[in-house]
Structure formats: structure tokens, C-alpha cells
Amino acid sequence: MFYGESGTAKLLVFSQVVLSLQLSFAVIPLILFTSDRRKMGEFVIPLWLKTLAWITAAIIVLLNVKYLFDTIVEWIK
């Protein structure tokens, strides 16, 4: 309200950064949980799916680190 449309856009970007960073904290425990045979029993995910899930999680984490770095660099400018 005080900063106009540019302030709203910056706040929206900031909120998306926070949400994207939280995604890793949901995905990684989910993979760990569904990969554990003691917890999941016969419903444990197969090795190919576990591998694909970890690759996807790694991509999410790497993109979040890049996005966070780019956002911090933009704020410094």
C-alpha cells in the first residue's frame, strides 16, 4: 500500500522465494518416509522411483539455492 505496484511485486517475489524454500523441507522427508521399508512395508517405493525422486529433490534444492542467490544479489543492487 505504501510502496505502490513495485512494492507489491517485490513482496510477491519474496513470498514465492519463501514458499519455494519450504518445498525442500516437505519433499525430502517425504522421500525418506516412503523409502523406508520398516514404515511403509509392502508399499515402499521401488528403487527406480526412489532414484527419480532424489534427482527431482536435488533439482528443487539447486534451483532454490540459485533463486535465493539471485534474489539476494538483486536486493543488494
Secondary structure, DSSP 8 states (H G I E B T S, - for coil): --SHHHHHHHHHHHHHHHHHHHHHHHHHHHHHHHH-HHHHGGG---HHHHHHHHHHHHHHHHHHHHHHHHHHHHHH-
